[in-house]
Amino acid sequence: MGQKMDENNRDAPLDLIRSKERELAGRLKDAENQAKEKVAAARRRAAAIQQEAEIAGQGEAEQLYQHQISRAREATAAINDAGRREAEQLTRRGEKHLDRAVQIVIDSIFPS
């Protein structure tokens, strides 16, 4: 019986070490699982942020597009107005000289 007790006493530290190893392995596994959960949550949050940024970017791009279209329409209207005014001026100038031009044509066809 003495020998059995000596073996138990010798194995006791080894059992304690094994027990601690199992405990530490469990804690390590828990920490690993928590880390994986945190990484997954961070990835989900990053995806949500990216989606929000894309939506916001699309909205801003649409606003910029509409602003540029508005500016282009204003510029087009200004160019059209300027062209119409210039055409009107040329028409008035032509009307002032129409009688003279007709007379020149008549004189060239029917010389006196």
C-alpha positions as protocol buffer text, in pm:
chain_id: "A"
residue {
  index: 1
  type: MET
  ca { x: 0 y: 0 z: 0 }
}
residue {
  index: 2
  type: GLY
  ca { x: 293 y: 232 z: 61 }
}
residue {
  index: 3
  type: GLN
  ca { x: 411 y: 189 z: -292 }
}
residue {
  index: 4
  type: LYS
  ca { x: 64 y: 275 z: -428 }
}
residue {
  index: 5
  type: MET
  ca { x: 58 y: 593 z: -223 }
}
residue {
  index: 6
  type: ASP
  ca { x: 402 y: 691 z: -347 }
}
residue {
  index: 7
  type: GLU
  ca { x: 284 y: 646 z: -706 }
}
residue {
  index: 8
  type: ASN
  ca { x: -22 y: 860 z: -638 }
}
residue {
  index: 9
  type: ASN
  ca { x: 195 y: 1129 z: -484 }
}
residue {
  index: 10
  type: ARG
  ca { x: 428 y: 1117 z: -783 }
}
residue {
  index: 11
  type: ASP
  ca { x: 137 y: 1138 z: -1030 }
}
residue {
  index: 12
  type: ALA
  ca { x: -36 y: 1419 z: -842 }
}
residue {
  index: 13
  type: PRO
  ca { x: 182 y: 1700 z: -987 }
}
residue {
  index: 14
  type: LEU
  ca { x: 148 y: 1548 z: -1333 }
}
residue {
  index: 15
  type: ASP
  ca { x: -231 y: 1533 z: -1295 }
}
residue {
  index: 16
  type: LEU
  ca { x: -230 y: 1893 z: -1177 }
}
residue {
  index: 17
  type: ILE
  ca { x: -25 y: 1999 z: -1481 }
}
residue {
  index: 18
  type: ARG
  ca { x: -258 y: 1810 z: -1716 }
}
residue {
  index: 19
  type: SER
  ca { x: -560 y: 1967 z: -1549 }
}
residue {
  index: 20
  type: LYS
  ca { x: -408 y: 2314 z: -1592 }
}
residue {
  index: 21
  type: GLU
  ca { x: -324 y: 2237 z: -1955 }
}
residue {
  index: 22
  type: ARG
  ca { x: -687 y: 2136 z: -2020 }
}
residue {
  index: 23
  type: GLU
  ca { x: -808 y: 2451 z: -1844 }
}
residue {
  index: 24
  type: LEU
  ca { x: -571 y: 2670 z: -2044 }
}
residue {
  index: 25
  type: ALA
  ca { x: -664 y: 2494 z: -2369 }
}
residue {
  index: 26
  type: GLY
  ca { x: -1031 y: 2563 z: -2293 }
}
residue {
  index: 27
  type: ARG
  ca { x: -958 y: 2927 z: -2217 }
}
residue {
  index: 28
  type: LEU
  ca { x: -753 y: 2956 z: -2534 }
}
residue {
  index: 29
  type: LYS
  ca { x: -1038 y: 2805 z: -2738 }
}
residue {
  index: 30
  type: ASP
  ca { x: -1285 y: 3049 z: -2576 }
}
residue {
  index: 31
  type: ALA
  ca { x: -1054 y: 3342 z: -2653 }
}
residue {
  index: 32
  type: GLU
  ca { x: -1015 y: 3219 z: -3010 }
}
residue {
  index: 33
  type: ASN
  ca { x: -1394 y: 3193 z: -3051 }
}
residue {
  index: 34
  type: GLN
  ca { x: -1441 y: 3544 z: -2909 }
}
residue {
  index: 35
  type: ALA
  ca { x: -1177 y: 3677 z: -3145 }
}
residue {
  index: 36
  type: LYS
  ca { x: -1350 y: 3509 z: -3442 }
}
residue {
  index: 37
  type: GLU
  ca { x: -1683 y: 3660 z: -3334 }
}
residue {
  index: 38
  type: LYS
  ca { x: -1525 y: 4005 z: -3305 }
}
residue {
  index: 39
  type: VAL
  ca { x: -1362 y: 3972 z: -3649 }
}
residue {
  index: 40
  type: ALA
  ca { x: -1693 y: 3859 z: -3801 }
}
residue {
  index: 41
  type: ALA
  ca { x: -1875 y: 4152 z: -3636 }
}
residue {
  index: 42
  type: ALA
  ca { x: -1607 y: 4392 z: -3761 }
}
residue {
  index: 43
  type: ARG
  ca { x: -1641 y: 4253 z: -4113 }
}
residue {
  index: 44
  type: ARG
  ca { x: -2019 y: 4293 z: -4101 }
}
residue {
  index: 45
  type: ARG
  ca { x: -1979 y: 4649 z: -3977 }
}
residue {
  index: 46
  type: ALA
  ca { x: -1722 y: 4724 z: -4248 }
}
residue {
  index: 47
  type: ALA
  ca { x: -1957 y: 4587 z: -4513 }
}
residue {
  index: 48
  type: ALA
  ca { x: -2241 y: 4801 z: -4376 }
}
residue {
  index: 49
  type: ILE
  ca { x: -2018 y: 5111 z: -4374 }
}
residue {
  index: 50
  type: GLN
  ca { x: -1906 y: 5038 z: -4730 }
}
residue {
  index: 51
  type: GLN
  ca { x: -2266 y: 4997 z: -4843 }
}
residue {
  index: 52
  type: GLU
  ca { x: -2365 y: 5323 z: -4672 }
}
residue {
  index: 53
  type: ALA
  ca { x: -2070 y: 5498 z: -4836 }
}
residue {
  index: 54
  type: GLU
  ca { x: -2165 y: 5362 z: -5178 }
}
residue {
  index: 55
  type: ILE
  ca { x: -2525 y: 5477 z: -5135 }
}
residue {
  index: 56
  type: ALA
  ca { x: -2410 y: 5820 z: -5018 }
}
residue {
  index: 57
  type: GLY
  ca { x: -2162 y: 5838 z: -5305 }
}
residue {
  index: 58
  type: GLN
  ca { x: -2430 y: 5749 z: -5556 }
}
residue {
  index: 59
  type: GLY
  ca { x: -2655 y: 6020 z: -5412 }
}
residue {
  index: 60
  type: GLU
  ca { x: -2379 y: 6277 z: -5429 }
}
residue {
  index: 61
  type: ALA
  ca { x: -2290 y: 6170 z: -5782 }
}
residue {
  index: 62
  type: GLU
  ca { x: -2655 y: 6208 z: -5886 }
}
residue {
  index: 63
  type: GLN
  ca { x: -2668 y: 6556 z: -5730 }
}
residue {
  index: 64
  type: LEU
  ca { x: -2347 y: 6655 z: -5908 }
}
residue {
  index: 65
  type: TYR
  ca { x: -2481 y: 6515 z: -6235 }
}
residue {
  index: 66
  type: GLN
  ca { x: -2807 y: 6708 z: -6200 }
}
residue {
  index: 67
  type: HIS
  ca { x: -2614 y: 7025 z: -6114 }
}
residue {
  index: 68
  type: GLN
  ca { x: -2392 y: 6985 z: -6422 }
}
residue {
  index: 69
  type: ILE
  ca { x: -2695 y: 6914 z: -6643 }
}
residue {
  index: 70
  type: SER
  ca { x: -2859 y: 7229 z: -6509 }
}
residue {
  index: 71
  type: ARG
  ca { x: -2546 y: 7434 z: -6580 }
}
residue {
  index: 72
  type: ALA
  ca { x: -2523 y: 7287 z: -6931 }
}
residue {
  index: 73
  type: ARG
  ca { x: -2887 y: 7375 z: -6998 }
}
residue {
  index: 74
  type: GLU
  ca { x: -2827 y: 7730 z: -6876 }
}
residue {
  index: 75
  type: ALA
  ca { x: -2520 y: 7760 z: -7098 }
}
residue {
  index: 76
  type: THR
  ca { x: -2714 y: 7621 z: -7394 }
}
residue {
  index: 77
  type: ALA
  ca { x: -2993 y: 7871 z: -7337 }
}
residue {
  index: 78
  type: ALA
  ca { x: -2741 y: 8157 z: -7315 }
}
residue {
  index: 79
  type: ILE
  ca { x: -2574 y: 8047 z: -7638 }
}
residue {
  index: 80
  type: ASN
  ca { x: -2912 y: 8018 z: -7811 }
}
residue {
  index: 81
  type: ASP
  ca { x: -3011 y: 8365 z: -7691 }
}
residue {
  index: 82
  type: ALA
  ca { x: -2681 y: 8512 z: -7810 }
}
residue {
  index: 83
  type: GLY
  ca { x: -2719 y: 8339 z: -8148 }
}
residue {
  index: 84
  type: ARG
  ca { x: -3076 y: 8463 z: -8186 }
}
residue {
  index: 85
  type: ARG
  ca { x: -2972 y: 8821 z: -8100 }
}
residue {
  index: 86
  type: GLU
  ca { x: -2686 y: 8804 z: -8349 }
}
residue {
  index: 87
  type: ALA
  ca { x: -2916 y: 8666 z: -8620 }
}
residue {
  index: 88
  type: GLU
  ca { x: -3164 y: 8946 z: -8550 }
}
residue {
  index: 89
  type: GLN
  ca { x: -2887 y: 9206 z: -8578 }
}
residue {
  index: 90
  type: LEU
  ca { x: -2768 y: 9058 z: -8906 }
}
residue {
  index: 91
  type: THR
  ca { x: -3126 y: 9052 z: -9035 }
}
residue {
  index: 92
  type: ARG
  ca { x: -3171 y: 9420 z: -8945 }
}
residue {
  index: 93
  type: ARG
  ca { x: -2840 y: 9507 z: -9111 }
}
residue {
  index: 94
  type: GLY
  ca { x: -2941 y: 9309 z: -9419 }
}
residue {
  index: 95
  type: GLU
  ca { x: -3280 y: 9480 z: -9431 }
}
residue {
  index: 96
  type: LYS
  ca { x: -3109 y: 9821 z: -9418 }
}
residue {
  index: 97
  type: HIS
  ca { x: -2896 y: 9728 z: -9719 }
}
residue {
  index: 98
  type: LEU
  ca { x: -3158 y: 9526 z: -9907 }
}
residue {
  index: 99
  type: ASP
  ca { x: -3270 y: 9812 z: -10128 }
}
residue {
  index: 100
  type: ARG
  ca { x: -2910 y: 9888 z: -10225 }
}
residue {
  index: 101
  type: ALA
  ca { x: -2837 y: 9517 z: -10290 }
}
residue {
  index: 102
  type: VAL
  ca { x: -3145 y: 9483 z: -10509 }
}
residue {
  index: 103
  type: GLN
  ca { x: -3043 y: 9792 z: -10703 }
}
residue {
  index: 104
  type: ILE
  ca { x: -2689 y: 9652 z: -10755 }
}
residue {
  index: 105
  type: VAL
  ca { x: -2832 y: 9323 z: -10883 }
}
residue {
  index: 106
  type: ILE
  ca { x: -3075 y: 9502 z: -11116 }
}
residue {
  index: 107
  type: ASP
  ca { x: -2798 y: 9729 z: -11246 }
}
residue {
  index: 108
  type: SER
  ca { x: -2575 y: 9429 z: -11313 }
}
residue {
  index: 109
  type: ILE
  ca { x: -2852 y: 9242 z: -11498 }
}
residue {
  index: 110
  type: PHE
  ca { x: -2986 y: 9547 z: -11685 }
}
residue {
  index: 111
  type: PRO
  ca { x: -2698 y: 9786 z: -11734 }
}
residue {
  index: 112
  type: SER
  ca { x: -2800 y: 10135 z: -11820 }
}
